[in-house]
Amino acid sequence: MSERKPSEQMMLAAIVQSAKEAVISVNPEGKIIYLNKAAEDLFGWKAEEVMGKPMSIFASDAREQKKQFMEAIKKGGAQFETVRRARDGREIPVLMTVMPVKDEKGNLLFSSGIMVDIREQKKYEAKVEHLNEVLRAIRDVNQLITKERNEENLLQKACDILVKVKGYTGVCILYKGKSYTAGEEKECKKVLEFIKKEGAEKKEITSYKFDERYLVISPIIKNDIHAFLYVIRSKEFNEEEMGLLKEISGDIAFALDSIAKERELKEKEILLSHVFESVQDGISILDTDLTIKYVNSTMEKWYEKNMPLVGQKCYEAYHNRNRPCDPCPSLRCIGSGRMERNIVPGLPGSRAEWIELFSYPIKDDSGNVTGVVEFVRDITERKKAEEELKKRREDIELINSLNNIVNRGGSIQDIISHFNEETKKMFSSYGATLYLLSDDKKYLVLQNLNISSTLVKSIEKLIGMKIPQVRIPLREGSLYLKVLKEGTPRLINDSESIKKLMEECTESKALKKFIPVIYKLLDIHSVISVPLISNGECIGLADISRKEPFTESDVQRFAAIAENLTVIIRKKMMEDALDESEKKYRLLAEQSMDGIFLASGYKPVYANPAFLNIFGAQSFDEIAGKNLLDFIAPEWREKIREDVESALKGEISQQHYEVEAHTLDGRTIVIELSLARVTFNGKPHAFGIVRD
């Protein structure tokens, strides 16, 4: 090795001693010969305590890690993630760089292990992965509720899905006094005991510290549905996770409400059928003019395009600028004489896209600042995890807001309009366009025209007419048909394919001639098209467009959002269909010429207008709470009472009578009366038809 001046050796030693990375050096026999301050702080050993000891005192698996270390030395150095053990037994994940140092003859003098504590990075990665697991559980539950119509099966399967999320040790749903559980039996029993002791009535999602674990109680409430979801986890629930569990509870509430409505509708159908009878950090030393005096190999790797770095200004070499950055921690450090820190973008194209910069002052004996030592940490993965977490939060907020629109009774158009506006911001795009399949599956029907009024006027002026309704025929050779058949998202970045998509929006040969001009007006250069598929059935297609090219990451993100949108639209369609069916059957009863009533015991719970007219009532309130036997002539009351009792027990079927009756205004009339037993809201009721 070349000789170094004592001052230079002292400077380099000071740098290593004050480095943020832990540095441990061993001789060829594997005995520790150096331990810097960062290593002492990280592992809890003092340097004098470990000198001369084998490096295996830091190993969690001595044999394997010694082998790993020796192989790195043979290769002339290596970098890898590993785990090292602290003095108190804690295992610490680190990013280790092994650097062997040899003399001029190639003999090994010593080897250094430079370690960066990556616990925070691992926490970020674990948090993102956990939220992704919960999102996948939401998707699976949403898929479940579109096809499972048995509430007991639904609730048990929902528990089975949720308990698969890593870290969840027990899941319980309490509904109608019955519990549905999944996970560790002991954990679930504790939850049930907790419910019995503390009660289950919580209006908002709540988190508890629970027997060395954490418990979330999330209400499942919609209309007459009152249930509760309980989830046990070994770690504390974060805000995003609780938001996701609240979303799952809302989805389950919607499903239970839908099942209840379907059951109610079936009962009504039966009822109405009776009417019709049916160090890896970089190091850079600057002088007070920000001229680079020294860099380590990490900096040279990160900024290899601007080599040689020494002699350049830091802002020129590291940022391609002609003046200092603002803010600049090194300038602040020179001025303040203390450590300064900033997070800044790395050089475009560098492997270190984001860096955390620590600037430490170099002072002379008089305390004057003579330079700066920059420790540059690559936090690209952490920033990416933060960005990914931010995107997941935005995605969750969008899904929640779309579900809220449904819960508030909003229309499919309201859903589409909100989806369009939000995706404009999330993807810096022109917005999303949605098409739904026609009833005959032969066309895609445009649901929203997401171009500005100015562009609409320009296009209409160009074609000399109002923009017609867009119905895309799905014929062989159609790009739209190809996307639907493949069932996977497609990214389109070439102009000819985009023009072809535009041409498919009209069957008019005259309008097709204007497509090249319209293409220039819209300035669209990138499109993502995603089929809307729920339970294997395609209901339409969504696309999003902008001038700048989309990435594969954009495709995956838009596809995931569109998948949730599909479930939401499908739920809304089901809800609309249920409402329409109920209106239809009620209209039939309301328009009947015969009087129709439904009674619990002998008191009416429903009577149509014809029944009220026969008995001289202006509204249902006039007969509510009355005993219907009081309307019958006294000589018939006992007979009818006995028949009703037998019918409610299922002992006799439909009965017919011709009897005298009394109206509210005192008139005596002769009526034909038919009575039968029906089930309504799970209980036997008397159903009757009256003809004057």
C-alpha positions as CSV (number, residue, x, y, z in Angstrom):
1,M,0.0,0.0,0.0
2,S,1.2,3.5,-0.7
3,E,2.4,5.6,2.2
4,R,0.0,8.2,3.5
5,K,1.0,11.4,5.3
6,P,0.2,11.3,9.1
7,S,-2.3,14.2,8.7
8,E,-4.1,12.3,5.9
9,Q,-4.1,9.1,8.0
10,M,-5.5,11.0,11.0
11,M,-8.2,12.6,8.8
12,L,-9.3,9.2,7.3
13,A,-9.3,7.7,10.8
14,A,-11.5,10.5,12.0
15,I,-13.8,10.0,9.1
16,V,-14.2,6.3,9.8
17,Q,-14.6,6.8,13.5
18,S,-17.4,9.4,13.0
19,A,-19.1,7.5,10.1
20,K,-22.7,6.6,10.5
21,E,-22.0,3.0,9.4
22,A,-20.8,0.4,11.8
23,V,-17.2,-0.6,10.9
24,I,-15.5,-3.7,12.3
25,S,-12.1,-4.8,11.1
26,V,-10.5,-8.3,11.6
27,N,-7.0,-9.6,11.0
28,P,-6.4,-12.6,8.7
29,E,-7.1,-14.9,11.7
30,G,-10.5,-13.4,12.1
31,K,-9.7,-11.6,15.4
32,I,-11.2,-8.1,15.9
33,I,-8.6,-5.3,15.5
34,Y,-10.9,-2.3,15.2
35,L,-14.5,-1.2,16.1
36,N,-15.7,2.3,15.4
37,K,-18.2,4.4,17.5
38,A,-21.2,3.5,15.2
39,A,-20.5,-0.2,15.8
40,E,-20.3,0.4,19.6
41,D,-23.7,2.2,19.5
42,L,-25.3,-0.4,17.2
43,F,-24.2,-3.6,19.0
44,G,-23.6,-2.4,22.6
45,W,-20.0,-3.5,22.8
46,K,-17.1,-1.2,23.7
47,A,-14.1,-1.5,21.4
48,E,-11.7,-2.4,24.3
49,E,-14.1,-5.3,25.2
50,V,-13.9,-7.1,21.9
51,M,-10.3,-6.4,20.7
52,G,-8.7,-9.7,19.9
53,K,-11.9,-11.6,20.1
54,P,-13.3,-13.6,17.1
55,M,-15.9,-11.7,14.9
56,S,-18.3,-14.6,15.6
57,I,-19.4,-12.8,18.8
58,F,-21.6,-10.7,16.5
59,A,-22.9,-13.7,14.6
60,S,-26.4,-15.1,14.8
61,D,-25.2,-18.2,12.9
62,A,-21.4,-18.3,13.4
63,R,-20.6,-21.1,11.0
64,E,-22.8,-19.9,8.1
65,Q,-21.8,-16.2,8.5
66,K,-18.1,-17.0,8.8
67,K,-18.4,-18.9,5.5
68,Q,-20.3,-15.9,4.0
69,F,-17.6,-13.5,5.2
70,M,-14.7,-15.6,3.9
71,E,-16.3,-16.1,0.4
72,A,-16.7,-12.3,0.2
73,I,-13.0,-11.9,1.0
74,K,-12.1,-14.4,-1.7
75,K,-14.1,-12.4,-4.2
76,G,-12.2,-9.3,-3.3
77,G,-15.2,-7.8,-1.5
78,A,-18.9,-8.1,-1.6
79,Q,-22.2,-6.5,-0.4
80,F,-25.1,-8.5,1.0
81,E,-28.0,-8.3,3.5
82,T,-27.4,-10.3,6.7
83,V,-28.3,-10.4,10.4
84,R,-25.9,-9.7,13.2
85,R,-26.4,-10.2,17.0
86,A,-26.1,-7.3,19.5
87,R,-24.6,-7.8,23.0
88,D,-28.1,-8.1,24.5
89,G,-29.0,-10.9,22.1
90,R,-31.1,-8.7,19.7
91,E,-30.8,-9.7,16.0
92,I,-30.2,-6.6,13.8
93,P,-30.7,-6.7,10.0
94,V,-27.8,-4.9,8.3
95,L,-26.5,-4.2,4.8
96,M,-22.9,-5.4,5.0
97,T,-20.0,-4.5,2.7
98,V,-16.9,-6.7,3.1
99,M,-13.7,-5.0,2.1
100,P,-10.4,-7.0,2.2
101,V,-7.2,-4.9,2.3
102,K,-4.0,-6.5,0.9
103,D,-0.3,-5.4,0.6
104,E,1.5,-4.9,-2.6
105,K,2.3,-8.6,-2.8
106,G,-1.4,-9.5,-2.5
107,N,-1.1,-10.7,1.1
108,L,-4.2,-10.1,3.2
109,L,-3.5,-7.4,5.9
110,F,-7.0,-7.1,7.3
111,S,-10.7,-7.1,6.3
112,S,-13.4,-4.7,7.2
113,G,-17.1,-5.3,7.5
114,I,-19.1,-2.0,7.0
115,M,-22.7,-2.3,8.2
116,V,-25.7,-0.1,7.7
117,D,-28.7,-0.6,10.0
118,I,-31.7,-1.4,7.8
119,R,-34.3,-1.9,10.5
120,E,-36.3,1.2,9.4
121,Q,-36.2,0.1,5.8
122,K,-37.5,-3.4,6.8
123,K,-40.3,-1.8,8.8
124,Y,-41.4,0.3,5.8
125,E,-41.3,-2.8,3.6
126,A,-43.2,-4.8,6.1
127,K,-45.9,-2.1,6.5
128,V,-46.4,-1.8,2.8
129,E,-46.6,-5.5,2.4
130,H,-49.1,-5.8,5.3
131,L,-51.4,-3.1,3.8
132,N,-51.2,-4.9,0.5
133,E,-52.3,-8.2,2.2
134,V,-55.2,-6.4,3.8
135,L,-56.1,-4.9,0.3
136,R,-56.0,-8.4,-1.2
137,A,-58.3,-9.5,1.6
138,I,-60.7,-6.6,0.7
139,R,-60.7,-7.8,-2.9
140,D,-61.3,-11.4,-1.9
141,V,-64.2,-10.4,0.5
142,N,-65.7,-8.2,-2.2
143,Q,-65.5,-11.1,-4.7
144,L,-67.1,-13.3,-2.0
145,I,-70.1,-11.0,-1.4
146,T,-71.0,-10.8,-5.0
147,K,-71.7,-14.6,-5.2
148,E,-72.3,-15.9,-1.6
149,R,-76.0,-15.4,-0.7
150,N,-76.1,-17.4,2.5
151,E,-75.3,-15.1,5.4
152,E,-73.8,-17.8,7.6
153,N,-71.5,-19.0,4.9
154,L,-70.6,-15.4,4.0
155,L,-69.6,-14.5,7.5
156,Q,-67.6,-17.6,8.1
157,K,-65.8,-17.3,4.8
158,A,-65.1,-13.7,5.5
159,C,-63.5,-14.7,8.8
160,D,-61.5,-17.4,7.0
161,I,-60.2,-14.8,4.4
162,L,-59.2,-12.2,7.0
163,V,-57.4,-14.5,9.3
164,K,-55.0,-15.3,6.4
165,V,-53.6,-11.8,6.7
166,K,-50.1,-12.2,8.2
167,G,-50.2,-11.1,11.9
168,Y,-53.9,-11.7,12.4
169,T,-54.2,-14.4,15.1
170,G,-58.0,-14.4,15.4
171,V,-61.0,-13.0,13.6
172,C,-64.6,-13.0,14.9
173,I,-67.9,-11.7,13.6
174,L,-70.9,-11.4,16.0
175,Y,-74.3,-11.3,14.3
176,K,-77.8,-12.1,15.6
177,G,-76.3,-13.5,18.8
178,K,-74.2,-16.0,16.9
179,S,-70.4,-15.9,16.6
180,Y,-68.3,-16.8,13.5
181,T,-64.6,-17.3,14.2
182,A,-61.4,-18.2,12.4
183,G,-57.8,-18.5,13.7
184,E,-56.4,-19.6,17.0
185,E,-59.2,-21.1,19.1
186,K,-57.8,-19.8,22.3
187,E,-57.7,-16.2,20.9
188,C,-61.3,-16.4,19.7
189,K,-62.5,-17.6,23.1
190,K,-60.8,-14.7,24.8
191,V,-62.6,-12.3,22.4
192,L,-66.0,-13.9,23.1
193,E,-65.3,-13.6,26.8
194,F,-64.4,-9.9,26.3
195,I,-67.6,-9.3,24.4
196,K,-69.7,-10.9,27.2
197,K,-67.9,-8.7,29.8
198,E,-67.6,-5.4,28.0
199,G,-70.5,-5.5,25.5
200,A,-70.4,-5.2,21.7
201,E,-72.2,-1.9,21.1
202,K,-69.6,0.4,19.4
203,K,-70.7,3.0,17.0
204,E,-67.2,3.7,15.6
205,I,-64.2,1.5,14.8
206,T,-62.2,1.1,18.1
207,S,-58.8,-0.3,19.0
208,Y,-57.9,-1.9,22.4
209,K,-54.8,-3.2,24.1
210,F,-56.0,-6.7,24.8
211,D,-54.1,-9.3,26.8
212,E,-50.6,-8.5,25.4
213,R,-52.2,-8.2,22.0
214,Y,-54.3,-5.6,20.1
215,L,-58.0,-5.9,19.3
216,V,-60.0,-3.9,16.8
217,I,-63.8,-3.7,17.0
218,S,-65.5,-2.5,13.8
219,P,-69.3,-2.1,13.6
220,I,-71.1,-3.7,10.6
221,I,-74.1,-1.5,10.4
222,K,-76.6,-0.7,7.5
223,N,-80.3,-0.2,7.9
224,D,-81.5,-3.1,10.2
225,I,-78.1,-4.9,10.1
226,H,-76.2,-4.7,13.4
227,A,-73.1,-6.9,13.6
228,F,-69.5,-6.5,14.8
229,L,-66.1,-7.5,13.4
230,Y,-63.3,-8.3,15.9
231,V,-59.7,-8.7,14.7
232,I,-56.8,-9.7,17.0
233,R,-53.2,-8.8,16.1
234,S,-49.9,-9.0,17.9
235,K,-48.9,-5.5,16.8
236,E,-50.8,-2.3,17.2
237,F,-53.1,-1.4,14.3
238,N,-52.2,1.7,12.3
239,E,-54.6,4.3,10.9
240,E,-54.5,3.0,7.3
241,E,-55.2,-0.5,8.5
242,M,-58.2,0.5,10.6
243,G,-59.5,2.4,7.6
244,L,-59.3,-0.8,5.5
245,L,-61.0,-2.9,8.3
246,K,-63.8,-0.2,8.4
247,E,-64.1,-0.6,4.6
248,I,-64.4,-4.4,4.9
249,S,-67.0,-4.0,7.6
250,G,-69.0,-1.7,5.2
251,D,-68.8,-4.2,2.4
252,I,-70.0,-7.0,4.7
253,A,-72.8,-4.8,6.0
254,F,-73.9,-4.1,2.4
255,A,-73.8,-7.9,1.7
256,L,-75.9,-8.8,4.7
257,D,-78.3,-6.0,3.9
258,S,-78.6,-7.2,0.3
259,I,-79.2,-10.8,1.5
260,A,-81.9,-9.6,3.9
261,K,-83.5,-7.6,1.1
262,E,-83.4,-10.6,-1.2
263,R,-85.0,-12.7,1.5
264,E,-87.6,-10.0,2.1
265,L,-88.2,-9.8,-1.6
266,K,-88.7,-13.5,-1.9
267,E,-91.2,-13.4,1.0
268,K,-93.0,-10.6,-0.8
269,E,-93.0,-12.6,-4.0
270,I,-94.6,-15.5,-2.2
271,L,-97.0,-13.1,-0.6
272,L,-97.9,-11.4,-3.9
273,S,-98.1,-14.7,-5.7
274,H,-101.2,-15.5,-3.6
275,V,-102.8,-12.6,-5.5
276,F,-102.2,-14.5,-8.7
277,E,-102.4,-17.9,-6.8
278,S,-98.5,-18.7,-7.0
279,V,-21.2,2.1,4.3
280,Q,-23.4,1.7,1.9
281,D,-23.4,5.5,2.4
282,G,-21.4,7.8,0.2
283,I,-18.6,10.0,1.7
284,S,-17.6,13.3,0.2
285,I,-15.2,15.9,1.6
286,L,-15.6,19.5,0.5
287,D,-13.6,22.7,1.2
288,T,-15.4,25.9,2.1
289,D,-15.9,26.7,-1.5
290,L,-17.8,23.5,-2.0
291,T,-15.0,22.0,-4.1
292,I,-14.8,18.2,-3.9
293,K,-11.5,17.1,-2.3
294,Y,-12.2,13.4,-1.7
295,V,-14.9,10.8,-2.4
296,N,-15.3,7.2,-1.6
297,S,-16.1,4.4,-4.1
298,T,-19.8,4.5,-3.4
299,M,-19.9,8.1,-4.6
300,E,-17.9,7.1,-7.7
301,K,-20.4,4.3,-8.4
302,W,-23.4,6.6,-7.9
303,Y,-22.0,9.5,-10.0
304,E,-19.9,7.5,-12.5
305,K,-21.3,9.6,-15.4
306,N,-19.6,12.7,-14.0
307,M,-16.2,11.2,-13.1
308,P,-13.7,12.4,-12.1
309,L,-15.5,14.0,-9.2
310,V,-12.5,15.5,-7.3
311,G,-11.9,19.1,-8.3
312,Q,-15.5,19.8,-9.3
313,K,-18.0,21.8,-7.3
314,C,-20.4,19.5,-5.5
315,Y,-23.5,21.0,-7.1
316,E,-21.9,20.5,-10.6
317,A,-20.9,16.8,-10.0
318,Y,-23.8,15.7,-7.9
319,H,-26.7,17.7,-9.3
320,N,-25.7,19.0,-12.7
321,R,-26.3,22.6,-11.5
322,N,-24.3,25.8,-12.1
323,R,-25.0,27.2,-8.6
324,P,-25.4,25.8,-5.1
325,C,-28.6,23.9,-4.2
326,D,-31.3,25.5,-2.1
327,P,-31.5,24.3,0.6
328,C,-27.9,23.2,0.9
329,P,-27.0,21.5,4.2
330,S,-23.2,21.8,3.6
331,L,-23.5,25.6,3.2
332,R,-25.6,25.7,6.4
333,C,-23.0,23.5,8.1
334,I,-20.1,25.9,7.1
335,G,-22.1,28.8,8.5
336,S,-23.4,27.2,11.7
337,G,-20.4,25.0,12.6
338,R,-22.7,22.1,13.4
339,M,-24.2,19.1,11.7
340,E,-26.9,19.8,9.2
341,R,-29.2,17.4,7.3
342,N,-31.5,17.3,4.3
343,I,-33.3,14.8,2.0
344,V,-32.6,15.7,-1.6
345,P,-33.1,14.1,-5.1
346,G,-30.1,12.2,-6.4
347,L,-28.6,12.7,-9.9
348,P,-31.1,11.8,-12.6
349,G,-30.2,8.3,-13.9
350,S,-28.1,7.5,-10.8
351,R,-28.9,4.3,-8.8
352,A,-29.3,6.6,-5.8
353,E,-32.5,8.4,-6.8
354,W,-33.0,9.8,-3.3
355,I,-30.4,10.6,-0.8
356,E,-30.3,11.7,2.9
357,L,-27.3,14.1,3.3
358,F,-25.6,14.6,6.6
359,S,-23.0,17.5,6.6
360,Y,-20.4,17.6,9.4
361,P,-18.0,20.5,9.9
362,I,-14.2,19.9,9.8
363,K,-12.5,22.4,12.1
364,D,-8.9,23.5,12.8
365,D,-7.3,23.8,16.2
366,S,-8.8,27.2,16.5
367,G,-12.4,26.0,15.9
368,N,-12.6,27.5,12.4
369,V,-14.5,25.5,9.8
370,T,-12.1,24.5,7.1
371,G,-14.3,22.0,5.2
372,V,-17.3,19.6,5.3
373,V,-17.6,15.9,5.5
374,E,-20.8,14.7,3.7
375,F,-22.3,11.4,4.6
376,V,-24.7,10.5,1.8
377,R,-27.2,7.7,2.4
378,D,-29.2,6.1,-0.4
379,I,-32.8,6.2,0.8
380,T,-34.3,5.3,-2.6
381,E,-36.0,2.2,-1.4
382,R,-37.4,4.0,1.6
383,K,-38.7,6.9,-0.6
384,K,-40.2,4.4,-3.0
385,A,-41.9,2.6,0.0
386,E,-43.2,6.0,1.1
387,E,-44.4,6.8,-2.4
388,E,-46.0,3.4,-2.7
389,L,-47.7,3.8,0.7
390,K,-48.9,7.3,-0.4
391,K,-50.4,5.7,-3.5
392,R,-52.0,2.9,-1.5
393,R,-53.6,5.6,0.8
394,E,-54.9,7.5,-2.3
395,D,-56.3,4.2,-3.7
396,I,-57.9,3.3,-0.4
397,E,-59.4,6.8,-0.1
398,L,-60.8,6.6,-3.7
399,I,-62.3,3.1,-3.0
400,N,-63.8,4.4,0.3
401,S,-65.3,7.5,-1.4
402,L,-66.8,5.3,-4.2
403,N,-68.4,3.0,-1.6
404,N,-69.7,6.0,0.3
405,I,-71.4,7.3,-2.9
406,V,-73.2,3.9,-3.1
407,N,-74.1,4.0,0.6
408,R,-75.6,7.5,0.3
409,G,-77.8,6.3,-2.6
410,G,-75.8,7.8,-5.4
411,S,-76.2,6.6,-9.0
412,I,-73.8,4.7,-11.2
413,Q,-73.2,8.0,-13.1
414,D,-72.2,9.6,-9.7
415,I,-69.7,6.8,-9.2
416,I,-68.3,7.2,-12.7
417,S,-68.0,11.0,-12.5
418,H,-66.2,10.8,-9.1
419,F,-63.9,8.1,-10.5
420,N,-63.0,10.2,-13.5
421,E,-62.2,13.3,-11.5
422,E,-60.0,11.5,-8.9
423,T,-58.0,9.5,-11.5
424,K,-57.2,12.8,-13.3
425,K,-55.3,13.9,-10.1
426,M,-53.9,10.5,-9.2
427,F,-52.4,9.7,-12.6
428,S,-51.9,13.4,-13.9
429,S,-54.1,12.3,-16.8
430,Y,-57.0,13.5,-18.9
431,G,-59.3,11.3,-16.7
432,A,-60.9,7.9,-17.0
433,T,-63.5,6.9,-19.6
434,L,-66.0,4.0,-18.8
435,Y,-67.9,1.8,-21.2
436,L,-70.5,-0.7,-20.1
437,L,-71.6,-3.7,-22.2
438,S,-75.0,-3.4,-23.9
439,D,-77.6,-6.0,-22.9
440,D,-76.9,-8.0,-26.1
441,K,-73.1,-7.9,-25.4
442,K,-72.5,-6.6,-28.9
443,Y,-71.6,-3.0,-28.0
444,L,-69.6,-1.0,-25.6
445,V,-71.7,2.0,-24.6
446,L,-69.8,5.2,-23.5
447,Q,-70.9,6.4,-20.0
448,N,-68.9,9.6,-19.8
449,L,-67.3,12.1,-22.2
450,N,-64.3,13.3,-20.2
451,I,-63.0,16.1,-22.5
452,S,-63.3,19.8,-21.8
453,S,-66.2,21.9,-23.1
454,T,-63.6,23.8,-25.2
455,L,-62.5,20.6,-26.9
456,V,-66.1,19.5,-27.4
457,K,-66.9,22.8,-29.2
458,S,-63.7,22.5,-31.4
459,I,-64.6,18.9,-32.4
460,E,-68.2,19.7,-33.1
461,K,-67.1,22.7,-35.2
462,L,-64.8,20.4,-37.1
463,I,-67.3,17.7,-37.8
464,G,-70.2,20.1,-38.3
465,M,-72.6,18.4,-35.8
466,K,-73.1,17.5,-32.2
467,I,-70.9,14.6,-31.0
468,P,-73.2,11.5,-31.4
469,Q,-73.7,8.9,-28.7
470,V,-70.7,6.5,-28.7
471,R,-71.6,2.8,-29.2
472,I,-68.6,0.7,-30.1
473,P,-69.5,-2.4,-32.1
474,L,-67.5,-5.5,-30.9
475,R,-66.6,-7.1,-34.2
476,E,-63.7,-9.3,-35.1
477,G,-60.5,-7.2,-35.5
478,S,-61.7,-4.7,-32.9
479,L,-58.9,-3.6,-30.4
480,Y,-61.6,-3.2,-27.7
481,L,-62.9,-6.7,-28.3
482,K,-59.3,-8.0,-28.1
483,V,-58.8,-6.4,-24.7
484,L,-62.2,-7.8,-23.5
485,K,-61.3,-11.3,-24.7
486,E,-57.8,-11.3,-23.2
487,G,-59.2,-10.2,-19.9
488,T,-56.0,-8.4,-19.0
489,P,-55.0,-4.7,-18.9
490,R,-53.3,-3.3,-22.0
491,L,-50.9,-0.4,-22.3
492,I,-51.0,1.5,-25.7
493,N,-48.2,4.0,-26.4
494,D,-48.2,4.0,-30.2
495,S,-50.1,6.6,-32.2
496,E,-51.6,4.3,-34.8
497,S,-53.2,2.0,-32.2
498,I,-54.6,5.0,-30.4
499,K,-56.1,6.3,-33.7
500,K,-57.6,2.9,-34.3
501,L,-59.3,3.0,-30.9
502,M,-60.7,6.4,-31.8
503,E,-62.0,5.1,-35.2
504,E,-63.8,2.3,-33.5
505,C,-65.9,4.9,-31.6
506,T,-67.9,5.7,-34.8
507,E,-69.3,3.6,-37.7
508,S,-69.6,6.7,-39.8
509,K,-67.1,6.8,-42.7
510,A,-67.5,10.6,-42.9
511,L,-66.5,11.0,-39.2
512,K,-63.6,8.5,-39.5
513,K,-62.0,11.0,-41.9
514,F,-61.6,13.5,-39.1
515,I,-59.8,11.1,-36.7
516,P,-56.2,12.3,-37.5
517,V,-57.2,15.9,-36.7
518,I,-59.2,14.9,-33.6
519,Y,-56.1,12.9,-32.5
520,K,-54.0,16.1,-32.7
521,L,-56.6,18.1,-30.8
522,L,-56.9,15.6,-28.0
523,D,-53.1,15.3,-27.8
524,I,-53.3,11.7,-26.4
525,H,-50.1,9.6,-26.6
526,S,-50.7,6.9,-24.0
527,V,-53.7,4.8,-23.1
528,I,-54.4,2.1,-20.5
529,S,-57.4,-0.1,-21.2
530,V,-58.7,-2.4,-18.5
531,P,-61.6,-4.9,-18.8
532,L,-64.1,-4.7,-15.9
533,I,-64.5,-8.3,-14.8
534,S,-66.4,-9.6,-11.7
535,N,-66.6,-13.3,-10.9
536,G,-65.4,-14.1,-14.4
537,E,-68.1,-12.0,-16.1
538,C,-67.1,-8.9,-18.1
539,I,-69.4,-5.9,-17.6
540,G,-67.4,-3.3,-19.5
541,L,-64.1,-1.5,-19.9
542,A,-62.3,1.4,-18.4
543,D,-59.5,3.4,-20.0
544,I,-57.3,6.3,-19.0
545,S,-55.2,8.6,-21.2
546,R,-52.6,11.3,-21.1
547,K,-49.9,12.9,-23.1
548,E,-46.9,11.5,-21.2
549,P,-46.3,7.7,-21.5
550,F,-47.8,5.5,-18.7
551,T,-45.5,3.0,-17.0
552,E,-46.1,-0.7,-16.1
553,S,-46.5,0.4,-12.5
554,D,-49.3,2.8,-13.6
555,V,-51.0,-0.1,-15.5
556,Q,-50.9,-2.4,-12.4
557,R,-52.2,0.4,-10.1
558,F,-55.1,1.4,-12.5
559,A,-56.0,-2.2,-13.0
560,A,-56.2,-2.8,-9.2
561,I,-58.4,0.3,-8.8
562,A,-60.6,-0.7,-11.7
563,E,-61.0,-4.2,-10.2
564,N,-62.5,-2.5,-7.0
565,L,-64.6,-0.2,-9.2
566,T,-66.0,-3.2,-11.0
567,V,-67.2,-4.7,-7.7
568,I,-68.7,-1.4,-6.6
569,I,-70.6,-0.9,-9.9
570,R,-71.8,-4.5,-9.7
571,K,-73.0,-4.0,-6.1
572,K,-74.8,-0.8,-7.2
573,M,-76.5,-2.7,-10.1
574,M,-77.7,-5.4,-7.7
575,E,-79.1,-2.8,-5.3
576,D,-80.9,-1.0,-8.2
577,A,-82.3,-4.3,-9.4
578,L,-83.6,-5.1,-5.9
579,D,-85.3,-1.7,-5.6
580,E,-86.9,-2.0,-9.0
581,S,-88.3,-5.5,-8.1
582,E,-89.8,-4.2,-4.9
583,K,-91.5,-1.3,-6.6
584,K,-93.0,-3.6,-9.2
585,Y,-94.6,-6.0,-6.8
586,R,-95.9,-3.2,-4.5
587,L,-97.5,-1.5,-7.6
588,L,-99.4,-4.7,-8.4
589,A,-100.9,-4.8,-4.9
590,E,-101.7,-1.1,-4.8
591,Q,-103.6,-1.3,-8.2
592,S,-105.7,-4.4,-7.3
593,M,-109.5,-4.0,-7.4
594,D,-109.9,-6.5,-4.6
595,G,-109.0,-5.6,-1.0
596,I,-105.8,-7.1,0.2
597,F,-104.5,-7.2,3.8
598,L,-101.8,-8.8,5.9
599,A,-102.3,-9.3,9.6
600,S,-100.1,-10.4,12.6
601,G,-102.6,-12.2,14.8
602,Y,-105.7,-10.2,14.1
603,K,-104.1,-6.7,13.7
604,P,-103.3,-5.4,10.2
605,V,-99.7,-4.7,9.2
606,Y,-100.6,-3.8,5.6
607,A,-103.8,-3.0,3.6
608,N,-104.1,-1.8,0.0
609,P,-106.3,1.2,-1.1
610,A,-109.1,-1.2,-2.2
611,F,-109.4,-2.7,1.3
612,L,-109.5,0.8,2.9
613,N,-112.2,1.9,0.5
614,I,-114.4,-1.2,1.2
615,F,-114.3,-0.5,4.9
616,G,-114.7,3.3,4.6
617,A,-111.2,4.3,5.7
618,Q,-109.3,7.2,4.3
619,S,-105.8,6.0,5.5
620,F,-104.2,3.0,7.0
621,D,-103.8,4.9,10.3
622,E,-107.6,4.6,10.8
623,I,-107.5,0.8,11.0
624,A,-103.9,0.4,12.5
625,G,-104.1,-1.4,15.8
626,K,-107.7,-2.5,15.4
627,N,-108.8,-6.1,15.7
628,L,-110.0,-7.2,12.2
629,L,-112.5,-9.6,13.7
630,D,-114.4,-6.5,15.0
631,F,-115.3,-5.8,11.3
632,I,-117.1,-9.2,10.9
633,A,-120.7,-9.8,12.0
634,P,-120.7,-11.3,15.5
635,E,-122.2,-14.7,14.4
636,W,-119.2,-15.3,12.2
637,R,-116.4,-14.1,14.5
638,E,-115.8,-17.3,16.5
639,K,-115.7,-19.5,13.4
640,I,-113.2,-17.3,11.6
641,R,-111.1,-16.9,14.7
642,E,-110.8,-20.7,15.1
643,D,-110.0,-21.1,11.3
644,V,-107.3,-18.4,11.6
645,E,-105.7,-20.1,14.6
646,S,-105.6,-23.5,12.7
647,A,-104.2,-21.9,9.6
648,L,-101.4,-20.1,11.5
649,K,-100.5,-23.5,13.0
650,G,-100.5,-25.0,9.5
651,E,-103.4,-27.4,10.3
652,I,-105.7,-26.1,7.4
653,S,-105.1,-24.4,4.1
654,Q,-106.9,-21.6,2.4
655,Q,-110.6,-20.9,3.5
656,H,-113.4,-19.0,1.8
657,Y,-116.4,-17.2,3.4
658,E,-119.4,-15.1,2.4
659,V,-120.2,-13.0,5.5
660,E,-121.7,-9.7,6.7
661,A,-119.2,-7.0,7.8
662,H,-119.4,-3.5,9.3
663,T,-117.6,-0.5,7.9
664,L,-116.1,2.3,10.0
665,D,-119.0,4.6,9.1
666,G,-121.6,2.1,10.4
667,R,-122.7,0.5,7.1
668,T,-123.4,-3.3,6.9
669,I,-122.0,-4.9,3.8
670,V,-121.7,-8.5,2.4
671,I,-118.2,-9.5,1.5
672,E,-116.4,-12.6,0.0
673,L,-113.4,-13.3,2.3
674,S,-110.5,-15.6,1.4
675,L,-107.9,-16.4,4.2
676,A,-104.5,-18.1,4.0
677,R,-101.3,-18.5,6.0
678,V,-98.1,-16.8,4.6
679,T,-94.6,-16.3,6.1
680,F,-93.5,-12.6,6.4
681,N,-90.3,-11.5,8.1
682,G,-89.7,-15.1,9.2
683,K,-93.1,-15.3,11.1
684,P,-96.6,-16.7,10.2
685,H,-99.1,-14.1,9.2
686,A,-102.7,-14.1,8.0
687,F,-103.2,-13.1,4.4
688,G,-106.6,-12.1,3.1
689,I,-108.5,-11.0,0.0
690,V,-111.8,-9.2,0.3
691,R,-114.4,-8.5,-2.4
692,D,-117.5,-6.4,-1.8
